Every structure is written in structure tokens, then in C-alpha cells.
Amino acid sequence: MNWAIIATLGLLIMSNIVMTFAWYGHLKLQQMGISTHWPLILVIVLSWGIAFFEYTLMVPANRIGFEGNGGPFSLMQLKVLQEVITLTVFTVFVKLFFSNETLHWNHFVSFALLIVAVYFAFMEVD
């Protein structure tokens, strides 16, 4: 497998893990009683601080992966990959940290449709 593909996918996965914690980790902290009485601005600053590290992974992923820089992916392909990775990481996060959330049939259908979207994004068009 091409190094640029591995690097791009690895960085996208890591950046999405970090970003999921930036976006939703504060909810777990609140659920645990840690940030229950924090002002919203403190929660926002905490999330921004975490999101900074997401950018240090996402920007290189896009630079390495973009075909305009010699990478293997078009912008549309990068975006579709990123969305599928985001949903996958989010689903794992929810199942690990929010056990009261359940997956239903419609969630699996939406995942399947995203996989179809990946197929179409990578399909050769003449």
C-alpha cells in the first residue's frame, strides 16, 4: 500500500479521535459531575484547546493526501473519507463513553449509505 494512503488515513483517524473528544468529551465530563458547574466559556476554551491538536493532524492529512500535492486523493475523496471516519470514530466513542445510547436499524442503514457514498466518490468517471 502507498505510504501517502497509510499516512493520510492514519492522520485522519487520529484527528477525528481528538476532535470527537473536543466536541463531545465535555458532555462526558458533565455526566461525571466534573464540569457540571463550569461556565460555558470555559467549556468552549477547553474544547478549542483540544481542537488545536486536531488541526495539527488534519492539516497534514489533507496536505499529504491531496492529489494536487502528489497524494492519491481528490478533494471530494478526502472529504468523503473524512466523513466516514468521523462517523465511525463517533460511533465507537459513543459506545465506549455513553453506554445509555443505543444503535438502531436506521443508524446501520445510514452507515451503509455512507459506504455507498465512498464507492461513488472513488468510482472512475469517464
Buried (B, 14 or more C-beta within 10 A) or exposed (E): EEEBBEBBBEBBBBBBBBBBBBBBBBEBBBEEEEBEEBEEEEBEEBBEEBBEBBEEBBEBBBBBBBEEEEBBBBEEBBEBBBBBBBBBBBBEBBEEBEEEEEEEEEEEEEBEEBEEEBEEBEEEEE
